[in-house]
Amino acid sequence: MPEVWYAIVVALLTGYVVLDGFDLGAGALHPFVARGDAEKRRLLAAIGPFWDGNEVWLLVAGGALFVGFPRVLSAGVSGFYFAIFLVLWCLILRGISIEFRSHVSDPVWRGSWDVFFFAASALLPVFFGAALGNLLRGVPLTAEGWFELPLFTDFSARPPVGILDWYTVLVGLFALAALGAHGGAFIAWKTDGPLQERSRSAARRLAVAAAVLWPLVTIGTVRVNPDFLPALTRRPAALALGAAAAVGLVALLRGLSRGRERAAFLGSCAFLACLSAATAACVYPVMLRATGDAALSMTVSNGAGDPSGLRVALGWFSIGFPLALAYLAALFRMHRGKAVAAADGEGY
């Protein structure tokens, strides 16, 4: 049963990366591809039906961790307390920026919210990437299952470690490039004209940057976590998923170069989803790696909740998850086609 919940948590986090990833990437590209108020409102109209629902996947993933692995969640929340507050403030600021921007037609008002929207959207991928880097590198877990981290130490990725070092910053930059390309592909798919052309060009450049950074991140991961490469080579599923991620990245680049925006976006979805799943397959069964003694690491077995509770929760999940997927499919079907901004004063 813990293994099933590990797969559920990975699936939910992967869903969040793929779904909220495109509107985070769109926000990070917002000041560079959208020129003038009309184009900015059109970009917001493209992500408008999706962004708030996409964020729910992060909440559901947190709920799945609470049910399936309460020890892991409690240790992570306490250890990353400051970082979590930074993420929450960015999520709040980003939502307010989207909703408040068009309430007043004054250029200063709208320009200020545009800056906040861009800053929050660009910082969140870096924060999430740095969080993943911390999990891969490891944290200083005690025998009681707790840890605390400063924001940074000497940036060496050697104990004593901080939240930020050369490795976690590298993973954060890779996440920003990958999600920026993902968002650019989505905007290119949902718009046309000059906005589409600039989004396609930005997505292509960021996809190339992600392709360059990916092997560097992999080399860095092997350096800070020597167990990563042996796990990758021993597990066919991880190798297959890594190869599928590479195919998705190629499909993203080919689709952008040939003007097939939907194919490019689907390739980006495959790239992010397969890369996330491959990483989870490599680190399994470790969920919270200890930097000092490997025996202190929190795993799927020692971090899981009560088996009877997991069985009951799985029953409810099996009902709710298909409904969420049906809602998502209906939402994309309802808003198919190119996005059209509402008249000024009537919304995005």
N, C-alpha and C positions, 0 to 999 in steps of 0.2 A: 504493500500500500504506500509506503513513503516514496518508492520509485515512481508510482503513478502521479503523486503530487509534485514530485520534482519535474516531471514532464509537463504537468499543468502550469506550474510557475514559469517554466521556460517558454511555453507556448504563449502565455499571457504577456510576458515581457517582450517576446518577439513581436507579438501583435502591436504592442505599444510602440516599439521602435519603428515598425513599418508604417503604422497609421499616423501617430503623432509626429513621426519623423518628417513626413512631407510638408506639414504645415509649419514645423519648426524651421525646416530648410527654406521654405518660402519666406518666412519672416526674416531670416538671416540675409536673404537676397533682396529683400524688399527695397532698400534704398538704391540698389545698383541696377535693377531691371525695370522698375516702375518709375516713370518720369511724368510728373504732373499729377494733379489730384484725381483725374479720371482713371488713369492707369492704376494708381494705388488703391482706389476703391474697387477696381475690377479684380486686382490680386486678392484683396480681402473677400470679395464675393466668391472667388474660387474656393477658398478654404473655409468660408463662413459656415456652410452647412455641416462641416465635419469636425472642426478643431475642438469644440467642447466635448463632443462624444468621444473623440480620440483620447482625450486625457483621462477618461473614465477607465481605460485599460490599465493605466498605472495604479489607480485606486484598487481595481479588482486584483491586480497582481499583489499589491500589499495585503489585501484581504486573504488571498490564497497562502501567502507566507505566514500570516497570523494563524490560519487554520492548520496548515501543514507543517510549518517549521517555526514554532513560536520562539524557541531559544535563539535561532539564527536572527529572527526579526528583532528581538529585544536587544541582542548584542549589537546588531548593525545600527539600530536607531540611536542607541546611547553613544556608540563610538563615532558615528558620523553626524552627531547632533548639529554642529555648526553648519556643516555642508548641506544637511537636509533643510535647514532654515533658509540658506541661500537659494536652494531649488524652489522652495515654497514661495519665497518673495518674487522670484522670476516668473513662476507660473501665475501668481496673482497679478503682477504688473502687466504681464502679457495679455491676460484676459481683459483687464480693465482697459488697456490700450485699444484692443480691437473694438470693444463695445462703446467706449467713450469718444473715439476719434471723430465720428461724423455727427456728434450731437451739436457742435457749434461750427459754423463755417469759417471762423477766423483762421487765417493762415498760421499764426503763431500757435494757436491751440492744436491744430491738426499736425503741425510740424513737430511740436513737443511730444505728442503721443506717438508719432512715427519713430522718433528717436528711441523712446522707451520700448516700443514694439520690436525694433531691430535689436537693441541691446539685450533684452530678455531672450529673444529667439536665438541669438548667436551664443549667448552664455550657456543656455541649457544643454545643447549638445556637448559643449566642453565639459560641463559639470558631470553629465552622465557618462561621458567617456572616461573622465578621471575616476569616477566611482568604479567603473568596470576595471580600470587599471589597478585600483587598490585591491579589488577582489582577486585579480590574477597574481599580483605581486605578493599579497599577504598583509596581514595586520598583526600587531603585537598582542595576541590573545593571551590572557592569563589562564591559570588552572581553573578559575571560577567561570570562565567563559566571557570575560569582559575585556574591553580595550578602550584606549583613548588616543587620539591623534592630534598633534598640532597642525596648523595649516601647512607648514613646510619646515624642514630642518636645513639640510645642506644640499638638497636636490640630487643626492647621490643614489637613491633607491636602495641604500643599505641601512640597516638598523643603526640608530633610531630613525624610523621613517616618519614622514608627514603625509598629509593628504596629497600635496603637490610635490613632485620630483620630476626628473627628466622623462621618466617612463610614463607616468600618469598624464603629464602634459602632452606627450607625444600621442597617447591614445585619445586624449581629448581633441587634439587637432585633427586626427584621423576621423573621429566621429563628426566633427564640424564639416570636413570636406565631403564625407559620404552622405550626410543628411542634407547638406547644401545641394549636392548633385541630385538627390532624391526630390527635394522641393522644387528645384529648377525643372526637372523632368515633368513633375505634376503640373506646374504652372504652364509649361509649354504645351501640355496636353489639353488643358482646360481653357486656353486663351488663343488668340490669333493676333495677327498684325505685328507691330514693333515690339510689343510686350512679349509675345511668343518668341520672336527672334532673339531678343536679348536674354530671355530665360534659357532658351536652348543653348546659346553660346556659353552662358555662365555654367550651366549644368555640365557641358562637355569639358570645360576647363577643370571644374571641381572633380569630375569623375577621373580625369587623368591624374589629378593630385592624389585622389584616394588610391588609385592604382599604384602610385609611387610610394605612398606612405604605408600601404598594407604590408609589403614584405619587411619594411623597417620595423613596424609594430610587431610582426611575428618574430623577428630576430630579437627585439627587445624583450618580448615575452619569454622566449627561451632563456634569455640571460637572467632575468629576475626570478623565473620559475622553471628550474631545470626539469621538473616532472612533466612539463607541457609537451615537449617534442616526443618523448617516448610514448605518452598517451595517444598522441596524434597518429603515430606510426602503427600502434598496436590495435587501433579501433577502426575497422573498415567504414563504419557509419560516419565517423568524423572526417575521414579522407574523402568519402563520397560527397558529404555536405560541403567541404571546402572546395572540391572541384565544381560543384553546382554553383557555389558563390562566384567562382571565377567565370563560369559561363554567364551568370546573370550580369556581371560587370561588363563582359564583352557585348552582351545584348543591349545594355544601356548605351554604350558608346556607339554601337552600330545603329541603333534606333535614332539616336540624336543626329548622327551624321547623315542619315538617309531621310530625315524628316518624318519618321514613324514614331510620333510622340507617345502613343499608348504602349507600343512595344517597348520603348525605352523605359517608361515608368514601370511596366511589369518586370522588366529586367532588373531595375533598381530594387523593386520589392523582393525579387528572388535573391539578389545579392545580399541584402540586409538580413533577410530571414534565414538563409542558409549559413551565413557567417555567424549569426547569433546562435543557431542550433549547433554548429560545429564547435564553437567555443564551449558551450554547455556540455557537449559530449566529451571534450578533452578534459575538463576539470572534474567531471563526475568521478567519485561521489562527494567530492569536497565542495562545500558551499561557502565556507568562510575559512580561508587558509591562514594558518599561523606562521609568522615569519621565523620564530625561534625553533620551537619543537613541533614537528609535524603531528605528534600525538595529540596536541592541543587543538588541532583543527576541528571545526564543526562540519560534520558530514550529513549525508542524507539519513543515516541510521541514528546517530546520536543527537541530531537536532530535530527529529520528527516529533509530532504531537501524539496524543493517545490514539491507538489504532481504531477503537470503536468510533471516536469522533471523526476520524478521517473517512471512515466508511459512510457515516451519515452525511458528511459534507459532500462527498463524492456523488451521492444520490441527488442532492440539490443542484450541484454543479452540472450534472448531466441533463438537468431540465433547463437551467438558466443559460448555459453556454450556447446551445443551438438557437435559442431565442435571440441572443445577442448577435449571432452570425446572420440570422434572418433579417434583423433590423439593419445591420450594416449593408447587406446586399440590397435591401429595399432603398436605403438612403442613396447609395451610388446609382441605383436605377432611376430614382426620382430626379436626381441632379445630373443626369448624363448630358453630354453635349458641352458646348462652350459656356463659360460663366459670363453673366451679364450683370453689371453693377446696377443697383437701384438708382432712381433719380436722386439727385442731391437733396439731402434732408429726409430721405425715406429709408435710410439704412446704409449698408456698406456702399 
